[in-house]
Amino acid sequence: MKIVVAGATGALGRHVVAAVRDAGCEPVPLSRSTGTDLVTGAGLVEALQGASAVIDASATSSTSTSASVDFFTTVTDNLLTAERAAGVPHHVAISIIGAAQVRANYYAGKAAQEDLLRERDGGWSLLRTTQFHDFAQQLIGHGAVGPLQVVPTMRSQPIATSEVASELVAIATGAPQGVVPDLAGPREENMADLVRRLLASEGRRRPVLQIPLPGAWGRGMRDGSLLPTPGTRRGEMTFAQWLALRQS
């Protein structure tokens, strides 16, 4: 089975490509280096020929509401259009638990992506998960202010990227399901604490300052909107285990 992976060079996409191979399938990575462009649609129809499914693991680094909505709607529309032309029967997408409720900044783009899929009559599956363990690393890269590390006040229940990738591949090898039951990390954590632990594991002594972000985006981070509901499926790898794996 040939499975196309959009966003194959990203944090999630790299794991998805590996999971496709582990499942005994053939991954077809999409990136500009392979002659495809998710934003313009260039090369997509040709790359999708003969594929049984497309897993969309693409992402944008922008947290702007308009930029995020534009990116995810453009990429989703381009992929769905190319899939129809190439005869690909299954589109698999990932979103964030609570994004459709928060609908601000980055989450607005994921909510718009969900809306586009729901407008389509079958042929797709959508998995919502919580933030990845790697999100703490991303915050470190963007939040250094002089000697301080600034982190948004945030409740999170992070999950291992590798577990999400395996779940996406399992979905892609089956029939389209529509909205798949959510998948969350094993336990709730405080994001500032995760960043402190990650910095300590790297031997970096930097004070962590927790700041509540304004607007719907920050409120969603604080009030539990991005947390799973009771009974949600849970992954196994804790943040502590993920840290230990990084150091091994």
PyRosetta script that sets phi, psi and omega in degrees:
from pyrosetta import init, pose_from_sequence

init()
pose = pose_from_sequence("MKIVVAGATGALGRHVVAAVRDAGCEPVPLSRSTGTDLVTGAGLVEALQGASAVIDASATSSTSTSASVDFFTTVTDNLLTAERAAGVPHHVAISIIGAAQVRANYYAGKAAQEDLLRERDGGWSLLRTTQFHDFAQQLIGHGAVGPLQVVPTMRSQPIATSEVASELVAIATGAPQGVVPDLAGPREENMADLVRRLLASEGRRRPVLQIPLPGAWGRGMRDGSLLPTPGTRRGEMTFAQWLALRQS")
pose.set_psi(1, 131.4)
pose.set_omega(1, 179.1)
pose.set_phi(2, -97.4)
pose.set_psi(2, 124.1)
pose.set_omega(2, -179.6)
pose.set_phi(3, -121.7)
pose.set_psi(3, 121.9)
pose.set_omega(3, 179.5)
pose.set_phi(4, -85.2)
pose.set_psi(4, 137.1)
pose.set_omega(4, -179.9)
pose.set_phi(5, -119.0)
pose.set_psi(5, 109.7)
pose.set_omega(5, 175.1)
pose.set_phi(6, -84.2)
pose.set_psi(6, 137.5)
pose.set_omega(6, -174.8)
pose.set_phi(7, 75.4)
pose.set_psi(7, 35.3)
pose.set_omega(7, -170.7)
pose.set_phi(8, -67.9)
pose.set_psi(8, -19.6)
pose.set_omega(8, -178.5)
pose.set_phi(9, -96.9)
pose.set_psi(9, 1.0)
pose.set_omega(9, -179.1)
pose.set_phi(10, -81.5)
pose.set_psi(10, 179.8)
pose.set_omega(10, -177.3)
pose.set_phi(11, -59.0)
pose.set_psi(11, -42.4)
pose.set_omega(11, 177.1)
pose.set_phi(12, -82.7)
pose.set_psi(12, -42.0)
pose.set_omega(12, -174.6)
pose.set_phi(13, -57.8)
pose.set_psi(13, -38.2)
pose.set_omega(13, 178.8)
pose.set_phi(14, -61.2)
pose.set_psi(14, -39.9)
pose.set_omega(14, 178.0)
pose.set_phi(15, -69.7)
pose.set_psi(15, -35.8)
pose.set_omega(15, 179.6)
pose.set_phi(16, -65.1)
pose.set_psi(16, -43.7)
pose.set_omega(16, 178.3)
pose.set_phi(17, -58.2)
pose.set_psi(17, -44.6)
pose.set_omega(17, 178.7)
pose.set_phi(18, -64.1)
pose.set_psi(18, -40.2)
pose.set_omega(18, -179.5)
pose.set_phi(19, -67.2)
pose.set_psi(19, -34.5)
pose.set_omega(19, 176.4)
pose.set_phi(20, -62.1)
pose.set_psi(20, -44.7)
pose.set_omega(20, 178.2)
pose.set_phi(21, -63.3)
pose.set_psi(21, -43.5)
pose.set_omega(21, -179.4)
pose.set_phi(22, -61.1)
pose.set_psi(22, -28.4)
pose.set_omega(22, -179.7)
pose.set_phi(23, -82.9)
pose.set_psi(23, 1.1)
pose.set_omega(23, 179.6)
pose.set_phi(24, 80.6)
pose.set_psi(24, 17.6)
pose.set_omega(24, 179.8)
pose.set_phi(25, -107.0)
pose.set_psi(25, 170.1)
pose.set_omega(25, -179.2)
pose.set_phi(26, -100.8)
pose.set_psi(26, 115.8)
pose.set_omega(26, 177.8)
pose.set_phi(27, -82.7)
pose.set_psi(27, 140.8)
pose.set_omega(27, 173.4)
pose.set_phi(28, -119.5)
pose.set_psi(28, 96.6)
pose.set_omega(28, -177.6)
pose.set_phi(29, -73.2)
pose.set_psi(29, 135.9)
pose.set_omega(29, 174.8)
pose.set_phi(30, -105.6)
pose.set_psi(30, 126.4)
pose.set_omega(30, 174.6)
pose.set_phi(31, -161.9)
pose.set_psi(31, 166.7)
pose.set_omega(31, 179.1)
pose.set_phi(32, -60.9)
pose.set_psi(32, -30.6)
pose.set_omega(32, -179.9)
pose.set_phi(33, -67.5)
pose.set_psi(33, -20.0)
pose.set_omega(33, 178.1)
pose.set_phi(34, -97.6)
pose.set_psi(34, 7.5)
pose.set_omega(34, 176.4)
pose.set_phi(35, 88.4)
pose.set_psi(35, 15.9)
pose.set_omega(35, 178.6)
pose.set_phi(36, -119.8)
pose.set_psi(36, 152.1)
pose.set_omega(36, 179.5)
pose.set_phi(37, -137.7)
pose.set_psi(37, 115.1)
pose.set_omega(37, -176.5)
pose.set_phi(38, -67.7)
pose.set_psi(38, -30.2)
pose.set_omega(38, -176.1)
pose.set_phi(39, -79.7)
pose.set_psi(39, -39.9)
pose.set_omega(39, 179.2)
pose.set_phi(40, -91.0)
pose.set_psi(40, -20.7)
pose.set_omega(40, -177.1)
pose.set_phi(41, 87.3)
pose.set_psi(41, 0.1)
pose.set_omega(41, -177.0)
pose.set_phi(42, -61.5)
pose.set_psi(42, 130.1)
pose.set_omega(42, 174.1)
pose.set_phi(43, 77.6)
pose.set_psi(43, 0.0)
pose.set_omega(43, -174.0)
pose.set_phi(44, -69.9)
pose.set_psi(44, -46.1)
pose.set_omega(44, -177.0)
pose.set_phi(45, -59.6)
pose.set_psi(45, -43.9)
pose.set_omega(45, 180.0)
pose.set_phi(46, -64.0)
pose.set_psi(46, -42.1)
pose.set_omega(46, -177.4)
pose.set_phi(47, -68.8)
pose.set_psi(47, -25.8)
pose.set_omega(47, -175.3)
pose.set_phi(48, -88.8)
pose.set_psi(48, -4.2)
pose.set_omega(48, -177.1)
pose.set_phi(49, -60.3)
pose.set_psi(49, 129.2)
pose.set_omega(49, 176.5)
pose.set_phi(50, 81.3)
pose.set_psi(50, 2.2)
pose.set_omega(50, -178.7)
pose.set_phi(51, -81.3)
pose.set_psi(51, 147.7)
pose.set_omega(51, 176.7)
pose.set_phi(52, -91.7)
pose.set_psi(52, -22.5)
pose.set_omega(52, -178.7)
pose.set_phi(53, -160.5)
pose.set_psi(53, 157.0)
pose.set_omega(53, 172.0)
pose.set_phi(54, -121.5)
pose.set_psi(54, 127.7)
pose.set_omega(54, 173.0)
pose.set_phi(55, -104.7)
pose.set_psi(55, 119.2)
pose.set_omega(55, -179.1)
pose.set_phi(56, -94.3)
pose.set_psi(56, 100.6)
pose.set_omega(56, 177.9)
pose.set_phi(57, -108.0)
pose.set_psi(57, 19.9)
pose.set_omega(57, -177.3)
pose.set_phi(58, -71.2)
pose.set_psi(58, 156.8)
pose.set_omega(58, -179.8)
pose.set_phi(59, -154.6)
pose.set_psi(59, 162.7)
pose.set_omega(59, 175.1)
pose.set_phi(60, -119.7)
pose.set_psi(60, 149.4)
pose.set_omega(60, 178.6)
pose.set_phi(61, -84.0)
pose.set_psi(61, -9.3)
pose.set_omega(61, -177.3)
pose.set_phi(62, -79.2)
pose.set_psi(62, 141.1)
pose.set_omega(62, 173.9)
pose.set_phi(63, -105.7)
pose.set_psi(63, 5.4)
pose.set_omega(63, 176.3)
pose.set_phi(64, -68.2)
pose.set_psi(64, 135.2)
pose.set_omega(64, 179.5)
pose.set_phi(65, -58.0)
pose.set_psi(65, -51.0)
pose.set_omega(65, -176.5)
pose.set_phi(66, -65.9)
pose.set_psi(66, -41.4)
pose.set_omega(66, -179.5)
pose.set_phi(67, -66.8)
pose.set_psi(67, -39.3)
pose.set_omega(67, 179.5)
pose.set_phi(68, -67.1)
pose.set_psi(68, -44.8)
pose.set_omega(68, 178.4)
pose.set_phi(69, -62.1)
pose.set_psi(69, -44.0)
pose.set_omega(69, -179.6)
pose.set_phi(70, -62.0)
pose.set_psi(70, -44.2)
pose.set_omega(70, -179.0)
pose.set_phi(71, -63.0)
pose.set_psi(71, -53.8)
pose.set_omega(71, -172.8)
pose.set_phi(72, -70.2)
pose.set_psi(72, -34.4)
pose.set_omega(72, 177.5)
pose.set_phi(73, -71.9)
pose.set_psi(73, -39.6)
pose.set_omega(73, 178.9)
pose.set_phi(74, -63.9)
pose.set_psi(74, -49.3)
pose.set_omega(74, -178.3)
pose.set_phi(75, -64.4)
pose.set_psi(75, -44.0)
pose.set_omega(75, -179.9)
pose.set_phi(76, -62.8)
pose.set_psi(76, -44.8)
pose.set_omega(76, 179.5)
pose.set_phi(77, -63.6)
pose.set_psi(77, -41.4)
pose.set_omega(77, 178.9)
pose.set_phi(78, -64.1)
pose.set_psi(78, -41.9)
pose.set_omega(78, 179.6)
pose.set_phi(79, -67.2)
pose.set_psi(79, -45.4)
pose.set_omega(79, -179.7)
pose.set_phi(80, -62.7)
pose.set_psi(80, -39.7)
pose.set_omega(80, 178.6)
pose.set_phi(81, -64.5)
pose.set_psi(81, -45.2)
pose.set_omega(81, 179.5)
pose.set_phi(82, -66.6)
pose.set_psi(82, -35.9)
pose.set_omega(82, 178.4)
pose.set_phi(83, -64.0)
pose.set_psi(83, -41.2)
pose.set_omega(83, 177.4)
pose.set_phi(84, -61.8)
pose.set_psi(84, -43.5)
pose.set_omega(84, -178.7)
pose.set_phi(85, -66.9)
pose.set_psi(85, -34.4)
pose.set_omega(85, -177.1)
pose.set_phi(86, -91.9)
pose.set_psi(86, -7.0)
pose.set_omega(86, 179.5)
pose.set_phi(87, 77.1)
pose.set_psi(87, 27.6)
pose.set_omega(87, 177.7)
pose.set_phi(88, -81.0)
pose.set_psi(88, 124.2)
pose.set_omega(88, -171.9)
pose.set_phi(89, -86.5)
pose.set_psi(89, -8.8)
pose.set_omega(89, -171.0)
pose.set_phi(90, -141.5)
pose.set_psi(90, 121.9)
pose.set_omega(90, 175.6)
pose.set_phi(91, -110.5)
pose.set_psi(91, 125.4)
pose.set_omega(91, -178.5)
pose.set_phi(92, -116.2)
pose.set_psi(92, 123.7)
pose.set_omega(92, -177.6)
pose.set_phi(93, -124.0)
pose.set_psi(93, 159.1)
pose.set_omega(93, 176.9)
pose.set_phi(94, -124.6)
pose.set_psi(94, 139.3)
pose.set_omega(94, 176.0)
pose.set_phi(95, -132.8)
pose.set_psi(95, -174.0)
pose.set_omega(95, -175.8)
pose.set_phi(96, -113.3)
pose.set_psi(96, 133.2)
pose.set_omega(96, 175.9)
pose.set_phi(97, -55.8)
pose.set_psi(97, 125.9)
pose.set_omega(97, 178.7)
pose.set_phi(98, 90.7)
pose.set_psi(98, -9.1)
pose.set_omega(98, -177.6)
pose.set_phi(99, -60.7)
pose.set_psi(99, -38.9)
pose.set_omega(99, -178.3)
pose.set_phi(100, -68.1)
pose.set_psi(100, -23.0)
pose.set_omega(100, 177.5)
pose.set_phi(101, -85.8)
pose.set_psi(101, -39.6)
pose.set_omega(101, -177.9)
pose.set_phi(102, -74.4)
pose.set_psi(102, -48.1)
pose.set_omega(102, 176.9)
pose.set_phi(103, 45.4)
pose.set_psi(103, 50.3)
pose.set_omega(103, 176.9)
pose.set_phi(104, -142.9)
pose.set_psi(104, 146.3)
pose.set_omega(104, 176.9)
pose.set_phi(105, 54.2)
pose.set_psi(105, -131.3)
pose.set_omega(105, -177.5)
pose.set_phi(106, -58.4)
pose.set_psi(106, -38.3)
pose.set_omega(106, -176.7)
pose.set_phi(107, -66.4)
pose.set_psi(107, -24.6)
pose.set_omega(107, 177.1)
pose.set_phi(108, -64.4)
pose.set_psi(108, -36.5)
pose.set_omega(108, 177.7)
pose.set_phi(109, -66.5)
pose.set_psi(109, -41.1)
pose.set_omega(109, 178.5)
pose.set_phi(110, -68.0)
pose.set_psi(110, -36.9)
pose.set_omega(110, 177.4)
pose.set_phi(111, -63.8)
pose.set_psi(111, -41.0)
pose.set_omega(111, 178.7)
pose.set_phi(112, -65.9)
pose.set_psi(112, -36.6)
pose.set_omega(112, 176.0)
pose.set_phi(113, -61.7)
pose.set_psi(113, -44.1)
pose.set_omega(113, 177.3)
pose.set_phi(114, -60.5)
pose.set_psi(114, -42.7)
pose.set_omega(114, -179.5)
pose.set_phi(115, -60.4)
pose.set_psi(115, -42.0)
pose.set_omega(115, 179.9)
pose.set_phi(116, -61.4)
pose.set_psi(116, -42.8)
pose.set_omega(116, -179.6)
pose.set_phi(117, -65.8)
pose.set_psi(117, -42.1)
pose.set_omega(117, -178.3)
pose.set_phi(118, -63.6)
pose.set_psi(118, -24.2)
pose.set_omega(118, 178.0)
pose.set_phi(119, -77.0)
pose.set_psi(119, -13.2)
pose.set_omega(119, -177.5)
pose.set_phi(120, -90.4)
pose.set_psi(120, 139.0)
pose.set_omega(120, -177.1)
pose.set_phi(121, -86.5)
pose.set_psi(121, 81.6)
pose.set_omega(121, 175.6)
pose.set_phi(122, 80.8)
pose.set_psi(122, 176.6)
pose.set_omega(122, 178.3)
pose.set_phi(123, 85.1)
pose.set_psi(123, 12.0)
pose.set_omega(123, -177.8)
pose.set_phi(124, -141.1)
pose.set_psi(124, 157.8)
pose.set_omega(124, 172.1)
pose.set_phi(125, -133.2)
pose.set_psi(125, 143.3)
pose.set_omega(125, -179.2)
pose.set_phi(126, -130.5)
pose.set_psi(126, 122.9)
pose.set_omega(126, 175.9)
pose.set_phi(127, -110.0)
pose.set_psi(127, 126.8)
pose.set_omega(127, 173.1)
pose.set_phi(128, -103.5)
pose.set_psi(128, 134.7)
pose.set_omega(128, 177.0)
pose.set_phi(129, -131.8)
pose.set_psi(129, 171.3)
pose.set_omega(129, 171.9)
pose.set_phi(130, -81.3)
pose.set_psi(130, 177.4)
pose.set_omega(130, 178.5)
pose.set_phi(131, -60.7)
pose.set_psi(131, 156.0)
pose.set_omega(131, 177.9)
pose.set_phi(132, -83.7)
pose.set_psi(132, 158.4)
pose.set_omega(132, 173.0)
pose.set_phi(133, -55.6)
pose.set_psi(133, -34.3)
pose.set_omega(133, -177.5)
pose.set_phi(134, -63.1)
pose.set_psi(134, -15.7)
pose.set_omega(134, -177.7)
pose.set_phi(135, -59.9)
pose.set_psi(135, -33.7)
pose.set_omega(135, 178.3)
pose.set_phi(136, -62.2)
pose.set_psi(136, -38.2)
pose.set_omega(136, 177.7)
pose.set_phi(137, -66.4)
pose.set_psi(137, -39.1)
pose.set_omega(137, 178.5)
pose.set_phi(138, -62.6)
pose.set_psi(138, -39.7)
pose.set_omega(138, 179.7)
pose.set_phi(139, -65.4)
pose.set_psi(139, -36.7)
pose.set_omega(139, 178.0)
pose.set_phi(140, -63.3)
pose.set_psi(140, -38.3)
pose.set_omega(140, -178.8)
pose.set_phi(141, -68.3)
pose.set_psi(141, -23.4)
pose.set_omega(141, -175.2)
pose.set_phi(142, -110.5)
pose.set_psi(142, -12.2)
pose.set_omega(142, -170.2)
pose.set_phi(143, -110.6)
pose.set_psi(143, 16.0)
pose.set_omega(143, 178.8)
pose.set_phi(144, -77.9)
pose.set_psi(144, 121.9)
pose.set_omega(144, 178.2)
pose.set_phi(145, -127.3)
pose.set_psi(145, 98.8)
pose.set_omega(145, -175.1)
pose.set_phi(146, 60.5)
pose.set_psi(146, -128.9)
pose.set_omega(146, -179.8)
pose.set_phi(147, -83.1)
pose.set_psi(147, -4.2)
pose.set_omega(147, -174.8)
pose.set_phi(148, -99.0)
pose.set_psi(148, 154.8)
pose.set_omega(148, 169.8)
pose.set_phi(149, -112.4)
pose.set_psi(149, 113.1)
pose.set_omega(149, -178.6)
pose.set_phi(150, -94.1)
pose.set_psi(150, 131.4)
pose.set_omega(150, -177.2)
pose.set_phi(151, -133.3)
pose.set_psi(151, 136.2)
pose.set_omega(151, 176.6)
pose.set_phi(152, -67.7)
pose.set_psi(152, 144.5)
pose.set_omega(152, 173.2)
pose.set_phi(153, -64.1)
pose.set_psi(153, 121.2)
pose.set_omega(153, -172.1)
pose.set_phi(154, -155.4)
pose.set_psi(154, 130.9)
pose.set_omega(154, 169.9)
pose.set_phi(155, -93.9)
pose.set_psi(155, 133.6)
pose.set_omega(155, -175.0)
pose.set_phi(156, -144.6)
pose.set_psi(156, 158.2)
pose.set_omega(156, 175.0)
pose.set_phi(157, -134.2)
pose.set_psi(157, 71.0)
pose.set_omega(157, -167.0)
pose.set_phi(158, -66.4)
pose.set_psi(158, 153.7)
pose.set_omega(158, -176.9)
pose.set_phi(159, -129.6)
pose.set_psi(159, 154.5)
pose.set_omega(159, 179.7)
pose.set_phi(160, -72.6)
pose.set_psi(160, 132.9)
pose.set_omega(160, 179.1)
pose.set_phi(161, -59.5)
pose.set_psi(161, -37.5)
pose.set_omega(161, -179.0)
pose.set_phi(162, -63.9)
pose.set_psi(162, -35.5)
pose.set_omega(162, 178.8)
pose.set_phi(163, -69.6)
pose.set_psi(163, -38.5)
pose.set_omega(163, 177.6)
pose.set_phi(164, -64.9)
pose.set_psi(164, -43.2)
pose.set_omega(164, -179.9)
pose.set_phi(165, -59.8)
pose.set_psi(165, -44.7)
pose.set_omega(165, 179.2)
pose.set_phi(166, -62.3)
pose.set_psi(166, -38.2)
pose.set_omega(166, 178.6)
pose.set_phi(167, -66.7)
pose.set_psi(167, -41.1)
pose.set_omega(167, 179.0)
pose.set_phi(168, -62.7)
pose.set_psi(168, -40.1)
pose.set_omega(168, 179.3)
pose.set_phi(169, -68.6)
pose.set_psi(169, -39.9)
pose.set_omega(169, 177.0)
pose.set_phi(170, -60.3)
pose.set_psi(170, -39.9)
pose.set_omega(170, 177.3)
pose.set_phi(171, -65.5)
pose.set_psi(171, -44.4)
pose.set_omega(171, -175.5)
pose.set_phi(172, -64.7)
pose.set_psi(172, -28.2)
pose.set_omega(172, -178.7)
pose.set_phi(173, -83.5)
pose.set_psi(173, -2.9)
pose.set_omega(173, 177.3)
pose.set_phi(174, -111.0)
pose.set_psi(174, -170.0)
pose.set_omega(174, 179.5)
pose.set_phi(175, -78.8)
pose.set_psi(175, 153.4)
pose.set_omega(175, 176.7)
pose.set_phi(176, -55.9)
pose.set_psi(176, 138.8)
pose.set_omega(176, -174.9)
pose.set_phi(177, -119.1)
pose.set_psi(177, -6.7)
pose.set_omega(177, -170.6)
pose.set_phi(178, 74.9)
pose.set_psi(178, -138.0)
pose.set_omega(178, 179.7)
pose.set_phi(179, -77.9)
pose.set_psi(179, 119.8)
pose.set_omega(179, -179.7)
pose.set_phi(180, -87.4)
pose.set_psi(180, 148.5)
pose.set_omega(180, 175.6)
pose.set_phi(181, -52.9)
pose.set_psi(181, 137.7)
pose.set_omega(181, -176.8)
pose.set_phi(182, -59.6)
pose.set_psi(182, 158.4)
pose.set_omega(182, 178.1)
pose.set_phi(183, -134.3)
pose.set_psi(183, 125.1)
pose.set_omega(183, -176.9)
pose.set_phi(184, -123.5)
pose.set_psi(184, 168.5)
pose.set_omega(184, 174.3)
pose.set_phi(185, -71.7)
pose.set_psi(185, 172.2)
pose.set_omega(185, -173.1)
pose.set_phi(186, -73.9)
pose.set_psi(186, -24.2)
pose.set_omega(186, -177.2)
pose.set_phi(187, -154.6)
pose.set_psi(187, 154.2)
pose.set_omega(187, 177.7)
pose.set_phi(188, -75.8)
pose.set_psi(188, 141.5)
pose.set_omega(188, -179.7)
pose.set_phi(189, -135.6)
pose.set_psi(189, 161.0)
pose.set_omega(189, 171.8)
pose.set_phi(190, -97.1)
pose.set_psi(190, 127.3)
pose.set_omega(190, -172.3)
pose.set_phi(191, -62.1)
pose.set_psi(191, -38.9)
pose.set_omega(191, 179.1)
pose.set_phi(192, -61.1)
pose.set_psi(192, -38.4)
pose.set_omega(192, 178.4)
pose.set_phi(193, -65.7)
pose.set_psi(193, -39.6)
pose.set_omega(193, 178.5)
pose.set_phi(194, -63.0)
pose.set_psi(194, -41.2)
pose.set_omega(194, 179.3)
pose.set_phi(195, -65.3)
pose.set_psi(195, -41.4)
pose.set_omega(195, 177.4)
pose.set_phi(196, -59.3)
pose.set_psi(196, -45.3)
pose.set_omega(196, -178.5)
pose.set_phi(197, -65.7)
pose.set_psi(197, -37.6)
pose.set_omega(197, 179.4)
pose.set_phi(198, -68.4)
pose.set_psi(198, -43.5)
pose.set_omega(198, 177.2)
pose.set_phi(199, -60.6)
pose.set_psi(199, -43.5)
pose.set_omega(199, -179.8)
pose.set_phi(200, -62.7)
pose.set_psi(200, -38.6)
pose.set_omega(200, -179.6)
pose.set_phi(201, -65.6)
pose.set_psi(201, -23.6)
pose.set_omega(201, 179.1)
pose.set_phi(202, -97.2)
pose.set_psi(202, 4.6)
pose.set_omega(202, 178.0)
pose.set_phi(203, 73.7)
pose.set_psi(203, 22.9)
pose.set_omega(203, -179.0)
pose.set_phi(204, -102.4)
pose.set_psi(204, 124.1)
pose.set_omega(204, 179.8)
pose.set_phi(205, -99.4)
pose.set_psi(205, 96.0)
pose.set_omega(205, -177.8)
pose.set_phi(206, -138.0)
pose.set_psi(206, 121.8)
pose.set_omega(206, 178.2)
pose.set_phi(207, -59.8)
pose.set_psi(207, 136.9)
pose.set_omega(207, -179.7)
pose.set_phi(208, -104.5)
pose.set_psi(208, 122.2)
pose.set_omega(208, -179.8)
pose.set_phi(209, -108.4)
pose.set_psi(209, 120.9)
pose.set_omega(209, -178.5)
pose.set_phi(210, -92.6)
pose.set_psi(210, 124.0)
pose.set_omega(210, -175.9)
pose.set_phi(211, -128.2)
pose.set_psi(211, 128.6)
pose.set_omega(211, 175.9)
pose.set_phi(212, -73.8)
pose.set_psi(212, 125.3)
pose.set_omega(212, 178.4)
pose.set_phi(213, -78.8)
pose.set_psi(213, 148.7)
pose.set_omega(213, -179.0)
pose.set_phi(214, -78.6)
pose.set_psi(214, 167.5)
pose.set_omega(214, 171.9)
pose.set_phi(215, 76.1)
pose.set_psi(215, -173.4)
pose.set_omega(215, -177.2)
pose.set_phi(216, -64.2)
pose.set_psi(216, -32.8)
pose.set_omega(216, 179.4)
pose.set_phi(217, -60.9)
pose.set_psi(217, -54.3)
pose.set_omega(217, -179.2)
pose.set_phi(218, -66.0)
pose.set_psi(218, -38.8)
pose.set_omega(218, 179.0)
pose.set_phi(219, -62.3)
pose.set_psi(219, -40.2)
pose.set_omega(219, 178.7)
pose.set_phi(220, -64.3)
pose.set_psi(220, -34.4)
pose.set_omega(220, 177.0)
pose.set_phi(221, -67.0)
pose.set_psi(221, -35.0)
pose.set_omega(221, -173.7)
pose.set_phi(222, -86.7)
pose.set_psi(222, -35.6)
pose.set_omega(222, -166.9)
pose.set_phi(223, -90.1)
pose.set_psi(223, 4.5)
pose.set_omega(223, 178.5)
pose.set_phi(224, 91.6)
pose.set_psi(224, 4.5)
pose.set_omega(224, 179.9)
pose.set_phi(225, -60.7)
pose.set_psi(225, -26.6)
pose.set_omega(225, -177.2)
pose.set_phi(226, -95.1)
pose.set_psi(226, 9.2)
pose.set_omega(226, 178.5)
pose.set_phi(227, -95.9)
pose.set_psi(227, 154.1)
pose.set_omega(227, 179.6)
pose.set_phi(228, -73.1)
pose.set_psi(228, 155.5)
pose.set_omega(228, 174.4)
pose.set_phi(229, -80.9)
pose.set_psi(229, 160.4)
pose.set_omega(229, 177.7)
pose.set_phi(230, -55.4)
pose.set_psi(230, 137.8)
pose.set_omega(230, 178.9)
pose.set_phi(231, 91.9)
pose.set_psi(231, -4.9)
pose.set_omega(231, 178.5)
pose.set_phi(232, -65.0)
pose.set_psi(232, 141.8)
pose.set_omega(232, 175.9)
pose.set_phi(233, -59.3)
pose.set_psi(233, 146.5)
pose.set_omega(233, -177.6)
pose.set_phi(234, -126.5)
pose.set_psi(234, 143.2)
pose.set_omega(234, 172.1)
pose.set_phi(235, -76.5)
pose.set_psi(235, -179.4)
pose.set_omega(235, -173.9)
pose.set_phi(236, -108.1)
pose.set_psi(236, -35.9)
pose.set_omega(236, -172.2)
pose.set_phi(237, -76.4)
pose.set_psi(237, 121.0)
pose.set_omega(237, 177.2)
pose.set_phi(238, -80.8)
pose.set_psi(238, 168.5)
pose.set_omega(238, 177.3)
pose.set_phi(239, -63.2)
pose.set_psi(239, -39.2)
pose.set_omega(239, 178.9)
pose.set_phi(240, -60.8)
pose.set_psi(240, -41.7)
pose.set_omega(240, 178.3)
pose.set_phi(241, -66.8)
pose.set_psi(241, -38.0)
pose.set_omega(241, 177.6)
pose.set_phi(242, -63.7)
pose.set_psi(242, -42.5)
pose.set_omega(242, 177.0)
pose.set_phi(243, -60.8)
pose.set_psi(243, -44.0)
pose.set_omega(243, -179.9)
pose.set_phi(244, -62.2)
pose.set_psi(244, -37.8)
pose.set_omega(244, 179.9)
pose.set_phi(245, -66.7)
pose.set_psi(245, -38.3)
pose.set_omega(245, 178.9)
pose.set_phi(246, -64.0)
pose.set_psi(246, -31.9)
pose.set_omega(246, -175.9)
pose.set_phi(247, -88.4)
pose.set_psi(247, -10.4)
pose.set_omega(247, -176.4)
pose.set_phi(248, -80.6)
pose.dump_pdb("model.pdb")
